[in-house]
């Protein structure tokens, strides 16, 4: 599910930039905040929040209280190990990588596993260098 999400995240950023008049975010925290506040609302119609920022602002938790992927989904017992909501991890990772942030994103809690909400841990690994395309 993560690779599918990654491709979705890349496309979401392209679409978001093309359809909004948003300035480039200056920091990782500002970028994550915009993704959580605007991106999830624009593309999924849901509200998310960011919590538990580390002191160096390189790690946080994205909380999805009302997860639309779980509304009509039940995991059969034989597929109980499937991390269906990992599509969110890939989408966040793909979106942030397109914006020059290499991250790891992993599921902390999952409604489909019996938790009260879905939480993703986002960790900044590296700020990528912005390389302009070669001139013709």
N, C-alpha and C positions, 0 to 999 in steps of 0.2 A: 504494500500500500504506500510505503514511503516514496518509491520512485514515481508513482503516479502523482502523488501530492507535489513532489518537486516540480514536475512539469506544469502543474496547475499554478503553483506559486510564481513561476517565471512569467506565465501568461497573465496572471493577475496584476503583477507590477507593470508590465507593458500596457495593459488596458487602463490601469489606474493613472499612469503618467499621461497617457493619450487623452483621457477624459476629464482630468482635473487640472486646475491651475495651481498646483502645489509646488512650492519651492523645495529644493533639495534639503533634506534634514542634515543637521550639523554633527550629530553624535549618534552613537549606537542606541542610547536610551531614547532619544527623540525619534529615531527611525522605528524602533519597536513600539513606541507609544502611538505613532501614526498608523502603523500596521494594525495594532490591536483596536484602536478607536475607529479608524475610517475603513481600513481594508476589509475586516471581517463584517462590518455593517454593510458596506457597499456590495460585497460579493455573496455573502451568506445571509444577510439580514439579521445578524445576531450581535449582541453586545458582549465584549470580552473585557477583562481587566488584567493589568499587570501588577504583580505583587512580589514581595521578597527580593527586591533588588540587592545585589551584593554591594559592599562598600565601594568597590572600584567600578561599579556599574557595568560589569561584563557578564552578569548572570541574573536572570529573573524567572518568574513563573507566570505563564499565561493561563488565566482561568476562564473556562467556558462553562457558565452555569446552565445555559439552556442549549444543549448540543443537538442541532437538527439531525445529525447522522444517527442519533440513537432513538429518535422518536418512534420509528416503525421498524427497528432492527432488534432481532433477537439472535444471539449466537447459539447454534445447536451445540449440544454437549460434545460431539465429536470434533468441533471446531473451536473449542473454548480457548485455545492458545492463540487464535487469530487476533491480531491487534488492529481491528477495523478502523479505529480512529487515528491510526498512524498516518493516515492521509494528511491530517493536519500538520504533523511533524514535518513531512516532506514539503508541504505548501509553505510553511513558515521558513524552512531552510532554503527553499528555492527562491522565495521572494527576497530574503535577506542577502543571499549570494548575488543576485542580480544587482543589488544595491551596494555591492562591494564589501559585504560582511560574511566571512566564512564562519559558520556556526555548527554546533551540534544541538539537536532538538530531540528530546526524548519524552515519552509519556510517563507521568508520575502517577496520575490517577485516571480512571476510565469508568464512565457510567455503566458501560457494558460488562464490566467486571465487578459491579456492585458498589462502586464508589458514588458519593453524592454529586460530584461534578467531574469534569474533564480538566486535567492540568498538564501543561507541557513545560518542561524545564528548557530554557533557551540559554546557551552558553556561547559567548563570543570566543572564537579560536584565533581569528586573524582578520585584520583589516586589509582587504585586497587593494593593490595599487590600481588606480584608474588609468588604463592604457588606451590612448586614442587609436582609432583605426589607422592603418597605414594610408599614406597619400598615394593617389594614382600617379 
